[in-house]
Amino acid sequence: MITQLENLTLAKYGLSLHTTTPQLGLAISNFAGNTRFQIWDLGRDLSSYVHQYLLEFIKPQTWQDLAFVAVAKGPGGFTGTRIGLVLARTLGQQLDIPVLGVSTLAAVAWSYGSKHQEGKAIAVEMPAQRGQVFGAIYQVASQNSGLINLLPDTVLTPEAWQETLANWETDYQLVTAKSGLAATVTSILQLAHFDWQLGQRPHWSETLPYYGQHPVV
């Protein structure tokens, strides 16, 4: 029998933000059939309009409907990533709800792997500054229940990344993350929900960005 308290929990929504590129991606879902998302190409205006778009997007839900906030924590552009993390942490603090950070690379892996590669390794690469590469390797868990991190997000020279792949002992699919990454905001939300179902309730202050590199040399 479902208690009234459990009913309230089940009726709650998750909200996700993706700002690691000049695009803004927002998604919201109650994971019971009511899901929507939207993407805006804002460029340098991202910081100026993110709050306005968020206020309009969340309707007809309210802030009190949220059980958690998920955010793309990087890697990605320094300024955009910081904007998303600050906004997500502020929401978590003001609403007293958990904030779950999700790797940009993991979201790409899930976006691809959940449709095509259950049980197979997915290597994700993304251009980094100064000629380097962000790389990670994931595997879709059984029954599409999330991702297993086989090689944590890291920044390498192209040569070191190629050597890593050449020495990888299992079959893998290589996916390059270049543009349109805000579209994976739904993957950010889904991966965060898997963690939520596992009982993870990180305090907003625990969610930190992953830049991988210093913004300046």
Secondary structure, DSSP 4 states (H G I P E B T S, - for coil): ---HHHHHHHT-EEEEEE-SSSEEEEEEE-SSS-EEEEEEE-GGGHHHHHHHHHHHHTTTS-GGGEEEEEEE--SS-HHHHHHHHHHHHHHHHHHT--EEEE-HHHHHHHHHHHHH-BTSEEEEEEE-GGG-EEEEEEEEPGGG--EEEEEEEEEE-HHHHHHHHHT--S-EEEEE--S-GGGGHHHHHHHHHHHHHTT----GGG-----SS-S--
